[in-house]
Amino acid sequence: MTASDWKRRLGEWQDSKEFLQILPEVAALEGVPQAVEYHAEGDALTHTLLAIDAVSAGTDERVFWAVLLHDIGKAETTEFIDGRWRSHGHANQGALLVAPILERLNLVYIGADVAWLVKHHHFVFFWGNSVMDGLTPKQVKFCHHPLFPLLVEVCRADAAASLGKSRKKDLLDSVLLQLKTTSMDTL
């Protein structure tokens, strides 16, 4: 199935009120606060559904599922720290939840890939502003992972749904620009 097929199915689940029973981990994002300066769109569920809207119709189903599940760890990790909402470790926590969810939905065959995409959807933040000056050999190697093109799609959808002063898109664009000028031969 493509992302378009899954979007249609998700809409059916939402319309029939089955959403809570089928995907309680995603439904649990309703009311989970986020830092307003980066997520003016609202709670984590609103952000997730906006990100799903940003997924292109013919996209690989692994991208759809990674985008839908990318922030499920926020339900368990979100805390108010130093005057703002933070979700430290949500990507790792979310990645741990992926396999049981996809197994329940008979989608085991994409579980490992989706978990990897969820775990790494904030890779540009961990790399930080240093990517503006070039990529390290380790970063270049990461960008040559077979799932990296799908990760870029996940990150683009996440960035498109982050209404505020998020640097997600700028950092991702910088990584991709640096990658164009870097060769694996330089490692």
C-alpha positions as CSV (number, residue, x, y, z in Angstrom):
1,M,0.0,0.0,0.0
2,T,1.1,3.6,-0.6
3,A,0.9,6.6,1.7
4,S,-2.3,7.6,-0.1
5,D,-4.0,4.3,0.7
6,W,-3.0,4.6,4.4
7,K,-4.2,8.2,4.5
8,R,-7.6,7.1,3.3
9,R,-7.6,4.2,5.8
10,L,-6.6,6.6,8.6
11,G,-9.4,8.9,7.7
12,E,-11.9,6.0,7.8
13,W,-10.7,5.0,11.3
14,Q,-11.1,8.6,12.5
15,D,-14.5,9.0,11.0
16,S,-15.8,5.7,12.5
17,K,-14.3,6.4,15.9
18,E,-12.1,3.3,15.6
19,F,-9.0,5.5,15.8
20,L,-8.7,5.2,19.6
21,Q,-9.0,1.4,19.6
22,I,-6.7,0.8,16.6
23,L,-4.0,3.4,17.4
24,P,-4.3,4.3,21.1
25,E,-0.7,5.4,21.2
26,V,-1.3,8.0,18.5
27,A,-4.6,9.1,20.1
28,A,-2.7,9.5,23.4
29,L,-1.0,12.5,21.8
30,E,-4.1,14.6,22.0
31,G,-3.5,17.2,24.7
32,V,0.2,16.5,24.9
33,P,1.7,20.1,25.0
34,Q,4.6,21.2,23.0
35,A,6.8,24.3,23.1
36,V,4.7,27.0,21.5
37,E,7.6,28.8,19.9
38,Y,8.3,25.7,17.8
39,H,4.9,24.2,17.6
40,A,2.3,27.0,17.3
41,E,0.1,24.4,15.6
42,G,-0.9,23.0,19.0
43,D,-0.6,19.7,20.7
44,A,1.4,16.6,19.6
45,L,-1.7,15.0,17.9
46,T,-2.4,18.2,15.8
47,H,1.3,18.3,14.8
48,T,1.2,14.6,13.8
49,L,-1.9,14.9,11.7
50,L,-0.5,18.0,9.9
51,A,2.7,16.0,9.2
52,I,0.6,13.2,7.7
53,D,-1.0,15.8,5.5
54,A,2.4,16.7,4.2
55,V,3.2,13.2,3.1
56,S,3.0,12.8,-0.7
57,A,0.4,10.4,-2.0
58,G,2.7,7.9,-3.7
59,T,5.2,7.8,-0.9
60,D,6.4,4.5,0.5
61,E,4.2,3.2,3.3
62,R,7.2,3.2,5.7
63,V,7.3,7.0,5.4
64,F,3.6,7.2,6.2
65,W,3.9,5.0,9.3
66,A,7.1,6.7,10.5
67,V,5.4,10.1,10.2
68,L,2.3,8.9,12.0
69,L,4.4,7.4,14.8
70,H,7.3,9.8,14.9
71,D,6.2,11.6,18.1
72,I,4.4,8.8,20.0
73,G,7.1,8.8,22.6
74,K,6.0,12.3,23.6
75,A,3.1,10.9,25.5
76,E,5.5,9.4,28.0
77,T,8.4,11.8,27.9
78,T,6.9,15.3,27.9
79,E,7.7,17.4,30.9
80,F,7.6,21.1,31.8
81,I,11.3,22.0,32.4
82,D,12.8,25.4,32.8
83,G,9.7,27.2,31.7
84,R,8.8,25.3,28.6
85,W,7.5,21.9,27.5
86,R,10.2,19.4,26.5
87,S,10.2,15.8,25.3
88,H,13.7,14.6,25.8
89,G,14.2,11.0,24.6
90,H,10.9,10.9,22.7
91,A,12.4,9.6,19.5
92,N,14.1,6.6,21.3
93,Q,10.9,5.9,23.4
94,G,8.8,6.1,20.2
95,A,11.1,3.7,18.4
96,L,10.6,1.1,21.1
97,L,6.8,1.4,20.7
98,V,6.8,0.9,16.9
99,A,7.2,-2.9,16.7
100,P,4.3,-3.8,19.0
101,I,2.0,-1.3,17.1
102,L,2.9,-2.6,13.7
103,E,2.7,-6.2,14.8
104,R,-0.8,-5.6,16.1
105,L,-1.7,-4.2,12.7
106,N,-0.1,-7.1,10.8
107,L,2.7,-4.9,9.4
108,V,5.6,-6.7,10.9
109,Y,7.5,-6.6,7.6
110,I,8.1,-2.8,7.9
111,G,8.6,-2.7,11.7
112,A,12.4,-2.5,11.9
113,D,12.6,0.2,9.1
114,V,9.9,2.3,10.7
115,A,11.5,2.0,14.1
116,W,14.8,3.2,12.6
117,L,13.1,6.2,10.9
118,V,11.3,7.2,14.2
119,K,14.5,6.8,16.2
120,H,16.4,9.1,13.8
121,H,13.8,11.7,12.9
122,H,15.7,14.4,14.9
123,F,19.1,13.5,13.6
124,V,19.7,17.1,12.4
125,F,19.1,18.5,15.9
126,F,21.8,16.2,17.3
127,W,24.2,17.3,14.7
128,G,23.3,21.0,15.3
129,N,24.6,24.0,13.6
130,S,27.9,22.3,12.8
131,V,26.4,20.9,9.6
132,M,26.5,24.4,8.2
133,D,30.2,24.1,7.9
134,G,30.4,20.6,6.5
135,L,29.7,17.0,7.5
136,T,32.0,14.7,9.4
137,P,33.0,11.3,7.9
138,K,30.6,9.7,10.4
139,Q,27.8,12.0,9.3
140,V,28.4,11.3,5.6
141,K,28.3,7.5,6.3
142,F,25.0,7.9,8.2
143,C,23.6,9.8,5.1
144,H,24.5,6.8,3.0
145,H,22.3,4.4,5.1
146,P,19.8,2.7,2.7
147,L,16.9,4.3,4.6
148,F,18.3,7.8,4.5
149,P,16.1,8.9,1.5
150,L,13.0,7.8,3.4
151,L,14.3,9.6,6.6
152,V,14.6,12.8,4.5
153,E,10.9,12.5,3.6
154,V,9.9,11.9,7.2
155,C,12.0,15.0,8.3
156,R,10.4,17.1,5.6
157,A,6.9,16.2,6.7
158,D,7.8,16.8,10.4
159,A,9.3,20.2,9.5
160,A,6.2,21.1,7.4
161,A,4.0,20.5,10.4
162,S,6.1,22.6,12.8
163,L,4.6,26.0,12.8
164,G,6.9,28.4,14.6
165,K,10.6,29.1,14.6
166,S,11.7,25.6,14.1
167,R,15.1,25.1,12.4
168,K,14.2,21.6,11.2
169,K,13.9,22.5,7.5
170,D,17.0,24.8,7.4
171,L,19.2,22.2,9.1
172,L,17.9,19.4,6.8
173,D,18.5,21.5,3.7
174,S,22.0,22.3,5.0
175,V,22.8,18.6,5.4
176,L,21.5,17.8,1.9
177,L,23.5,20.7,0.4
178,Q,26.7,19.5,2.3
179,L,26.0,16.0,1.2
180,K,26.0,17.0,-2.5
181,T,29.5,18.4,-2.2
182,T,30.9,15.5,-0.2
183,S,31.9,12.1,-1.6
184,M,32.3,8.8,0.1
185,D,35.8,8.7,-1.4
186,T,36.8,11.4,1.1
187,L,36.3,9.1,4.0
